[in-house]
Amino acid sequence: MRGQVRLDSLRASWLIYGDGFRQGIGRTVVKRLFDVLAASVLLIVTAPVMLLAAIAIALESGFPVIYRQERVGQGGRTFKVLKFRSMRLDAEADGKPRWASNSDDRVTRVGHFIRKTRIDELPQIFNVLHGDMSFVGPRPERPYFVDQLTDQIPFYAARHSVKPGITGWAQVRYAYGASVDDAVQKLQYDLYYVKNHTLFLDMLVLLQTVRVVLTGDGAR
């Protein structure tokens, strides 16, 4: 009813023996075929938008226009996620990772727009084609935060049993969060997705993502 697997009722045996948490070959093959087909179509459709975004970023704040950042993916393996750069070049000059926040002064004017419309995420289509990501799945987090959250939240690592996604069940059900408490709430949605993901649920998430993009819900 809530679309969550609640942490206060979850037991380790569910992850080992429970239906759904084991990733079958059928699920994997269907999801990969869908990802490749959808990514190929979306790349063609969004190419003009990405070109305009790249030009706007370059005119406002120079190069590079693509931001590569290390994230944790399936099985705990790291990869470089691709995003249009929406922050100043000196956004983390002190070298310390920080969660983005509302009214973040590091975000450029173009950055505010591409974040609100989720255009900044479009380069991740290439991550999907490469196989590092899926269209739908738990959002990949930075290793710095994963280490912290794994220590503080039970079963946090279970979200890495599937490929991370450009969008996800937690993203359409919960507003953007930047705290441990928010991470707990989003994990409960992520675990529901890990247990129950099907092509139908992926399509439902994608349709709700369109709503989120059009309304600007959760933008930061």
N, C-alpha and C positions, 0 to 999 in steps of 0.2 A: 504493500500500500504506500509506503514512503519511498520506495526505490533505493533503499539503503540496506547494507549488512551492518547491523549495529555492533560496535566494538565491545559493548558491555555484555553481549550474549555470544560473541564469537569464541570458538575453541580451536586450538591447533588441529585437532582431528578433522574438523571441517575441511581444512585446506588439503589434508592428506587423502581423506576418504570421501568427502562430499561430492555429489554430482555437480558438474559445472566448473569447479576449480581446476580439474585436470583438463589441459588443452589437447583436444583430439586432433588428428590429422585432417578430418573433414572440415572442422572450423577453420583451421589454419589455411587450407587451400582455397576455400571459398572467399575468405577475407582477403587473401593476397590477390586473387584474380579481380575482385571488386576494386581494390586499391589501385591496381595498375590501370584498369580501364577508366575509372573515374578520374585519376590523376592526369592521364593523357588528355582526356576531354577538357578538364578544367584548365590545364596549362594553355591550351589553344584559346579558350574563351577569355581567360584573364590576362593574356599576354599584353594587350594594349593598356590595361590598368596598371600592370607592373611596370611597363615602360614609363608611363606618366608619373608614377610614384617615384621611380628612380631619378627622373629628371628633376622633380620638385625637391627631393632631398638634396641632390647635388647643388642645386641653385641656392638653397637656404644655408646649408652647413657643410658643403663640400663632400669629399670622398673619405672613406668608402661608403657606399649606399647600402651594402649588405653587411649585416652583423653576424658573425659566427661565434657561437657560444657553446661551451661544453655542457652537455646534459647527460643524465643517466637514462638509459633505455632498457630494453628487455634483457632480463637476466643480470641486471646491474652493470651491463657494458656501457661505456661512455661513447658519445658521438658528438659531432658538431651540428647543432641546430642552426638553420638559416632563417634570418628575419631581416626585413627592411629596418635600417637604423632609425630609431625614433627619438634617441637621446643625443645630447651633446657628445662630442668626441671625448671630453674629459669627465664623463658621467661617473666613472669609478676610478678617479685619479689616485685615490689612496689605496687601491688594490683590494678593498674589502667589499664583498658582495652584499647588496642590499635589495630587499623586496621593493618593487615599485609601489608607490602609494598614490592616493588621490591628490590631485594638484601637485604632482611631483615636478619640482622646478628644473629637473634635469631634462625634461621632455621638451622638444622643439615644437614650434607651431605646426609644422607639417606632421610631426610626430603625434600630436594630439589627434589630428584628423585620421591618420592611418591606424592609430590604436582604436579609436572609437568605431571605425568601420571594419576593423580586423584585417585591413589590407596589409599590415605589417607581417601577418602570418603567411601570406601567399607563397613566399619562397620555399616554405616547407613542403610544397608539392614535390620539389626535387628530393627532399628527404624521404618522401613516400615512395617515389620511383626507385630510389637507391635501396630501399628496404629497411632503413633505420626506423621509420615511423609508419603508422597507419593513418587513415583519415580519422578514425574514431578510436579513442583509447584514453587512458589517463595522461594528463599533460606531463611532459618530461620536466624534471626539476634539476637544478644545478647541484653538482656533487656536494658543495659546501652545505646547502640546506638539507640534502638527503641524509648526510651524516648526522646532522642535528636531529632531524625528525625521526630517523630510525632509532635513535637513542631514547627519544621521549615518547614515541607513539607505538604501542604494540601492533604488530602485523603490518607496519608501514611498508616493508619490503615486498609484501605480497602483490602490490600494485605493479611490480616490475615483471610479473609472470606473463604479461602480454606486451605487445609493442605500444609505445606511447602514441598519442594521437594529436592531430592538429586541433581537433575539438574533442569533447568528451561528455559523458553523462554528468559528471560533476560540474562541468562548465555551464551546462544548460539548466541545471537544477539549483545551483548555488552561486551567489554573487562572488566576484573576485575577492580573495582574502589574502592578508599579508601577516598572519600570525599563526602560532601553533594551534590555537583553538579552531581557527578556520581550516587548517590542514587536517585536523581530526574530522571535521564535518565532511570535507571533500573526500577524505579517504573512505568514509562509509559509503559514499556514492560510487567511488572507484571500485571498491570491493564488490558491490552489486553488479557493476558492469563486467568485471573479471569473471564472476560466477555465471552470469546470464547472457553474455554477448552473443548475438545472432545477427544475421544480415538484416532482419526486421528491426532490431533495436538500433543498429547502425543507421538505418534509413530514418528512424524516428529522431535520433540525435541530430542528424544532418538537417532535417526539416526544422527542428527547434533552433538550430544554430542560425538558420536564415532569419528566424524571428529575432534572435538576440542581436544579430548584425543590424537589422532594420530599426530596432528600437534603441540600440546602444546600451542595453542592459549590461552591467558589470564592467563597462569600459573604465580604464584607469590611465 
